[in-house]
Amino acid sequence: MSNPVFFTPAGSLDEVREGSLFVLDGAEARHAVTVKRLAVGEPVDIADGAGRRLTGTVTKVAPAVLTVECSSVTAEDRPAVRLVLVQALAKGDRDELAIETATELGIDAVIPWQSDRSIVRWKGDRAAKALGKWQSAVSAAAKQARRAWIPGVRAAVDTSGLVKQVEDAALAVILHEDAVRPLRGVLEAWQEAGRQNQDPCDVLLIVGPEGGISPREVTKLCSAGAVTALLGPHVLRSSTAGPAAVVVASDVLGRW
């Protein structure tokens, strides 16, 4: 069984070496001690959310302090082809469910998208609060999945902003029920064309809201270079489509 993972700020593991002691404090240590009830002698991983992972053994516990003796420190490279989930804002927290599951499956970043048909609207103070909620969601999911990388939550975009993201990406795929080519075929054709040799590069997986992506948006995004793809024979919910696409992409691109 894999060790439980707790996060520490990026850079805080840079000077840690085998045999040294590392002290984790604050909310993460409190969670480790009071919720997970870690005890002296138990194995644990401490990750900095940016690919660096300390593996060690607990040597001391206090109410909000966990002391760990380091047995190894490893650096996990970020994949050359980054999978980015563009998730339209959706009602009923379906968008949060999508990014949580996608994080567990290995997504590298998420972009909140204020699409034409999104019922939910991020405005003013609500936008900052909602973005923070998404960041907390992916962090918790990364911990659950024992990841050393926490996916980045990029700034929310409207469709005009998403057009710019599409223009900068190596590949942008709109998951659409009216598409003809399956997602697997689109990804395999992209690989065969050698586009993945742009190192590093982003592959955008674009998911609309429950009401679907409007024809106007499809036209604008395709004009910027996006392509449409079919994700299976059934119509999936907004909360399901993104994670399903991550599974297919991870298989085709050799990430799994």
Secondary structure as a PSIPRED ss2 file (coil, helix, strand):
# PSIPRED VFORMAT (PSIPRED V4.0)

   1 M C   1.000  0.000  0.000
   2 S C   1.000  0.000  0.000
   3 N C   1.000  0.000  0.000
   4 P C   1.000  0.000  0.000
   5 V E   0.000  0.000  1.000
   6 F E   0.000  0.000  1.000
   7 F E   0.000  0.000  1.000
   8 T C   1.000  0.000  0.000
   9 P C   1.000  0.000  0.000
  10 A C   1.000  0.000  0.000
  11 G C   1.000  0.000  0.000
  12 S C   1.000  0.000  0.000
  13 L C   1.000  0.000  0.000
  14 D C   1.000  0.000  0.000
  15 E C   1.000  0.000  0.000
  16 V C   1.000  0.000  0.000
  17 R C   1.000  0.000  0.000
  18 E C   1.000  0.000  0.000
  19 G C   1.000  0.000  0.000
  20 S C   1.000  0.000  0.000
  21 L E   0.000  0.000  1.000
  22 F E   0.000  0.000  1.000
  23 V E   0.000  0.000  1.000
  24 L E   0.000  0.000  1.000
  25 D E   0.000  0.000  1.000
  26 G H   0.000  1.000  0.000
  27 A H   0.000  1.000  0.000
  28 E H   0.000  1.000  0.000
  29 A H   0.000  1.000  0.000
  30 R H   0.000  1.000  0.000
  31 H H   0.000  1.000  0.000
  32 A H   0.000  1.000  0.000
  33 V H   0.000  1.000  0.000
  34 T H   0.000  1.000  0.000
  35 V H   0.000  1.000  0.000
  36 K C   1.000  0.000  0.000
  37 R C   1.000  0.000  0.000
  38 L C   1.000  0.000  0.000
  39 A C   1.000  0.000  0.000
  40 V C   1.000  0.000  0.000
  41 G C   1.000  0.000  0.000
  42 E C   1.000  0.000  0.000
  43 P E   0.000  0.000  1.000
  44 V E   0.000  0.000  1.000
  45 D E   0.000  0.000  1.000
  46 I E   0.000  0.000  1.000
  47 A E   0.000  0.000  1.000
  48 D C   1.000  0.000  0.000
  49 G E   0.000  0.000  1.000
  50 A E   0.000  0.000  1.000
  51 G C   1.000  0.000  0.000
  52 R E   0.000  0.000  1.000
  53 R E   0.000  0.000  1.000
  54 L E   0.000  0.000  1.000
  55 T E   0.000  0.000  1.000
  56 G E   0.000  0.000  1.000
  57 T E   0.000  0.000  1.000
  58 V E   0.000  0.000  1.000
  59 T E   0.000  0.000  1.000
  60 K E   0.000  0.000  1.000
  61 V E   0.000  0.000  1.000
  62 A E   0.000  0.000  1.000
  63 P C   1.000  0.000  0.000
  64 A C   1.000  0.000  0.000
  65 V E   0.000  0.000  1.000
  66 L E   0.000  0.000  1.000
  67 T E   0.000  0.000  1.000
  68 V E   0.000  0.000  1.000
  69 E E   0.000  0.000  1.000
  70 C E   0.000  0.000  1.000
  71 S E   0.000  0.000  1.000
  72 S E   0.000  0.000  1.000
  73 V E   0.000  0.000  1.000
  74 T E   0.000  0.000  1.000
  75 A E   0.000  0.000  1.000
  76 E C   1.000  0.000  0.000
  77 D C   1.000  0.000  0.000
  78 R C   1.000  0.000  0.000
  79 P C   1.000  0.000  0.000
  80 A C   1.000  0.000  0.000
  81 V E   0.000  0.000  1.000
  82 R E   0.000  0.000  1.000
  83 L E   0.000  0.000  1.000
  84 V E   0.000  0.000  1.000
  85 L E   0.000  0.000  1.000
  86 V E   0.000  0.000  1.000
  87 Q E   0.000  0.000  1.000
  88 A E   0.000  0.000  1.000
  89 L C   1.000  0.000  0.000
  90 A C   1.000  0.000  0.000
  91 K H   0.000  1.000  0.000
  92 G H   0.000  1.000  0.000
  93 D H   0.000  1.000  0.000
  94 R H   0.000  1.000  0.000
  95 D H   0.000  1.000  0.000
  96 E H   0.000  1.000  0.000
  97 L H   0.000  1.000  0.000
  98 A H   0.000  1.000  0.000
  99 I H   0.000  1.000  0.000
 100 E H   0.000  1.000  0.000
 101 T H   0.000  1.000  0.000
 102 A H   0.000  1.000  0.000
 103 T H   0.000  1.000  0.000
 104 E H   0.000  1.000  0.000
 105 L H   0.000  1.000  0.000
 106 G C   1.000  0.000  0.000
 107 I C   1.000  0.000  0.000
 108 D C   1.000  0.000  0.000
 109 A E   0.000  0.000  1.000
 110 V E   0.000  0.000  1.000
 111 I E   0.000  0.000  1.000
 112 P E   0.000  0.000  1.000
 113 W E   0.000  0.000  1.000
 114 Q E   0.000  0.000  1.000
 115 S C   1.000  0.000  0.000
 116 D C   1.000  0.000  0.000
 117 R C   1.000  0.000  0.000
 118 S C   1.000  0.000  0.000
 119 I C   1.000  0.000  0.000
 120 V C   1.000  0.000  0.000
 121 R C   1.000  0.000  0.000
 122 W C   1.000  0.000  0.000
 123 K C   1.000  0.000  0.000
 124 G H   0.000  1.000  0.000
 125 D H   0.000  1.000  0.000
 126 R H   0.000  1.000  0.000
 127 A H   0.000  1.000  0.000
 128 A H   0.000  1.000  0.000
 129 K H   0.000  1.000  0.000
 130 A H   0.000  1.000  0.000
 131 L H   0.000  1.000  0.000
 132 G H   0.000  1.000  0.000
 133 K H   0.000  1.000  0.000
 134 W H   0.000  1.000  0.000
 135 Q H   0.000  1.000  0.000
 136 S H   0.000  1.000  0.000
 137 A H   0.000  1.000  0.000
 138 V H   0.000  1.000  0.000
 139 S H   0.000  1.000  0.000
 140 A H   0.000  1.000  0.000
 141 A H   0.000  1.000  0.000
 142 A H   0.000  1.000  0.000
 143 K H   0.000  1.000  0.000
 144 Q H   0.000  1.000  0.000
 145 A C   1.000  0.000  0.000
 146 R C   1.000  0.000  0.000
 147 R C   1.000  0.000  0.000
 148 A C   1.000  0.000  0.000
 149 W E   0.000  0.000  1.000
 150 I C   1.000  0.000  0.000
 151 P C   1.000  0.000  0.000
 152 G E   0.000  0.000  1.000
 153 V E   0.000  0.000  1.000
 154 R C   1.000  0.000  0.000
 155 A C   1.000  0.000  0.000
 156 A C   1.000  0.000  0.000
 157 V E   0.000  0.000  1.000
 158 D E   0.000  0.000  1.000
 159 T H   0.000  1.000  0.000
 160 S H   0.000  1.000  0.000
 161 G H   0.000  1.000  0.000
 162 L H   0.000  1.000  0.000
 163 V H   0.000  1.000  0.000
 164 K H   0.000  1.000  0.000
 165 Q H   0.000  1.000  0.000
 166 V H   0.000  1.000  0.000
 167 E H   0.000  1.000  0.000
 168 D H   0.000  1.000  0.000
 169 A C   1.000  0.000  0.000
 170 A C   1.000  0.000  0.000
 171 L E   0.000  0.000  1.000
 172 A E   0.000  0.000  1.000
 173 V E   0.000  0.000  1.000
 174 I E   0.000  0.000  1.000
 175 L E   0.000  0.000  1.000
 176 H C   1.000  0.000  0.000
 177 E C   1.000  0.000  0.000
 178 D C   1.000  0.000  0.000
 179 A C   1.000  0.000  0.000
 180 V C   1.000  0.000  0.000
 181 R C   1.000  0.000  0.000
 182 P E   0.000  0.000  1.000
 183 L H   0.000  1.000  0.000
 184 R H   0.000  1.000  0.000
 185 G H   0.000  1.000  0.000
 186 V H   0.000  1.000  0.000
 187 L H   0.000  1.000  0.000
 188 E H   0.000  1.000  0.000
 189 A H   0.000  1.000  0.000
 190 W H   0.000  1.000  0.000
 191 Q H   0.000  1.000  0.000
 192 E H   0.000  1.000  0.000
 193 A C   1.000  0.000  0.000
 194 G C   1.000  0.000  0.000
 195 R H   0.000  1.000  0.000
 196 Q H   0.000  1.000  0.000
 197 N H   0.000  1.000  0.000
 198 Q C   1.000  0.000  0.000
 199 D C   1.000  0.000  0.000
 200 P C   1.000  0.000  0.000
 201 C E   0.000  0.000  1.000
 202 D E   0.000  0.000  1.000
 203 V E   0.000  0.000  1.000
 204 L E   0.000  0.000  1.000
 205 L E   0.000  0.000  1.000
 206 I E   0.000  0.000  1.000
 207 V E   0.000  0.000  1.000
 208 G C   1.000  0.000  0.000
 209 P C   1.000  0.000  0.000
 210 E C   1.000  0.000  0.000
 211 G C   1.000  0.000  0.000
 212 G C   1.000  0.000  0.000
 213 I C   1.000  0.000  0.000
 214 S C   1.000  0.000  0.000
 215 P H   0.000  1.000  0.000
 216 R H   0.000  1.000  0.000
 217 E H   0.000  1.000  0.000
 218 V H   0.000  1.000  0.000
 219 T H   0.000  1.000  0.000
 220 K H   0.000  1.000  0.000
 221 L H   0.000  1.000  0.000
 222 C H   0.000  1.000  0.000
 223 S H   0.000  1.000  0.000
 224 A C   1.000  0.000  0.000
 225 G C   1.000  0.000  0.000
 226 A C   1.000  0.000  0.000
 227 V E   0.000  0.000  1.000
 228 T E   0.000  0.000  1.000
 229 A E   0.000  0.000  1.000
 230 L E   0.000  0.000  1.000
 231 L C   1.000  0.000  0.000
 232 G C   1.000  0.000  0.000
 233 P C   1.000  0.000  0.000
 234 H C   1.000  0.000  0.000
 235 V C   1.000  0.000  0.000
 236 L C   1.000  0.000  0.000
 237 R C   1.000  0.000  0.000
 238 S H   0.000  1.000  0.000
 239 S H   0.000  1.000  0.000
 240 T H   0.000  1.000  0.000
 241 A H   0.000  1.000  0.000
 242 G H   0.000  1.000  0.000
 243 P H   0.000  1.000  0.000
 244 A H   0.000  1.000  0.000
 245 A H   0.000  1.000  0.000
 246 V H   0.000  1.000  0.000
 247 V H   0.000  1.000  0.000
 248 V H   0.000  1.000  0.000
 249 A H   0.000  1.000  0.000
 250 S H   0.000  1.000  0.000
 251 D H   0.000  1.000  0.000
 252 V H   0.000  1.000  0.000
 253 L C   1.000  0.000  0.000
 254 G C   1.000  0.000  0.000
 255 R C   1.000  0.000  0.000
 256 W C   1.000  0.000  0.000
